[in-house]
């Protein structure tokens, strides 16, 4: 077995944002040496990595140059040069999740086609090379309003996704490779984080329920466990395992799903990395998602995914009326509340709806945790000086 701890072993992380920063908490815990690459010289990871470099994650040569310095490469964001990862793998470098997994996920149109091929239930959709072809399909009634437009590449945190109800809505869309997805009549959105190591050991976290901001299309609350029946929760976890097996990923895979009015479960999309829907696990689980990702990519035994207690996670995003040097107004007030833990990501500048942190509320009573989460959301404000 490779000696990862207190050794010369080097773990490379592509992306230096908050997910990388939270992963570094656990590399520090285990004394695993880390190298991080990010385009931002003041990225959140800078303070905790052993070695931090700036560079474009889509730059083929830069990613290869960085990858050759480390023993194993992972990523905390999908927007990385997948051709460079494939080259590194051919040179014998371990990359988890693999370039093959990322290639299927990075492009949402390819991801959706993959679900059809693997008989994974998902909303009906049509892919289009650009917006003009989509508009032609509307005129020919091959698709009809309303539908969900998704950019095939680069969408995140509500960007690159829009519910299109009329011709007017089309004016706001980019003329890029995209898909039109049937609007799903769902009761709730749920998610399951799956961990899988190189040996094939697999574990799922409890199903979470997600509540979204109506305008920003961002998650506001993540509730664990989801307020659904045991039977539906079991089906969701089994479906997540099927998705994981189909992608043959190593590491974490967050599987976002719709629970329809008829109790059908449809896969919306996946992320091959630690995910917003798994942040509850830092306070709420026996093994948090970041430690689990490390265990999985290093082919170590996976930790317990059981909950210690019930939890609700609140996203802290920039107030829509403020931009500039960040101030967390009333943070001391929420810290005085029992079971409340804020996580600040280390981004110095705020802007409307930018993810700046999150707050976890733990309580044996889930309804009480949700009520406290509402209070937290009302009290703390992410504003600027």
Secondary structure, 3 states (H helix, E strand, C coil): CCCCCCCCCEEEEECCCHHHHHHHHHHHHHCCEEEEEECCCCCHHHHCCCEEEECCCCCHHHHHHHHCCCCEEEECCCCCCHHHHHHHHHCCCEECCCHHHHHHHHCHHHHHHHHHHCCCCECCEEEECCHHHHHHHHHCCCCCCCEEEEECCCCECCECEEEECCHHHHCCCCCCCEEEEECCCEEEEEEEEEEECCCCCEEECCCEEEEECCCCCCEEEEEECCCCCHHHHHHHHHHHHHHHHHHCCCEEEEEEEEEECCCCEEEEEEECCCCHHHCCHHHHECCCHHHHHHHHHCCCCCCCCCECCEEEEEEEECCCCCCEEEEEECHHHHHCCCCEEEEECCCCEECCCCEEEEEEEEECCHHHHHHHHHHHHHHCEEEEC
